């Protein structure tokens, strides 16, 4: 029987990651990186590393595919001021930039920070896919906005888009933050629009686990609100979150369980 411990799990994860992550030379200055993470079309996220010897830096870019794919599915960021603002705010939180002329989402880095910044860009691209492409163009607001409206209806005060910097320097973002009242815990909340996508669940769970390691003045808890408006949420994914000390609330039950956020 395989030994079950942290080192073994880490080894298994790194072996999987190394197997699924592919680097290929496009030219002497461009490298294609196929990640194991999937976008909403179930295609692997692909980014490119472009070396600029004169400036001694590396540009990591999605080559404009993310925005192209969004628009191909009828989602146009600039058609909604709220959507555009949220898009820009989240890119800023990840330290990522957007070229309005080429449609590229990119980050400039160097060899020393390459791995950390690659991770940030991939997380950002996952967020953009989750935030827009997974919602129908006919839907008036994205899922996080739906959750925000529920919180407003129940007069719950909250902060938005809270970035927490981990010990490694990687930024872990949460959609909502509710300050602790007397004898209560701080609440870090993520709104997951596609909770049946196991890779998105694992990515968000990684953020929560890393944030849990950071010592704060008040006790805290982590809550994921799962979008079950179109289909039932995978019990396996819910159990996976619960086993890792993440409280889960189905969006359809949010009104009934709103006391968990107060």
Secondary structure, 3 states (H helix, E strand, C coil): CCCCCHHHHHHHHHHHHHHHCEEEECCCCEEEEEEEEECCCCCEEEEEEEEECCCCEEEEECCCHHHHHHHHCCCCHHHCHHHHHHHHHHHHHHCCEECCCCCCEEEEECCCCHHHHHHHHHHHHHHHHHHHHCCCCCCCCCHHHHHHHHHHHCCCCCEEEEEEECCCCCEEEEEEEECCCCCCCEEEEEEECCCCCHHHHHHHHHHHHHHHCCCCCCCEEEEEEECCCCCCCCHHHHHHHHHCCEEEEEHHHCCCCHHHHC
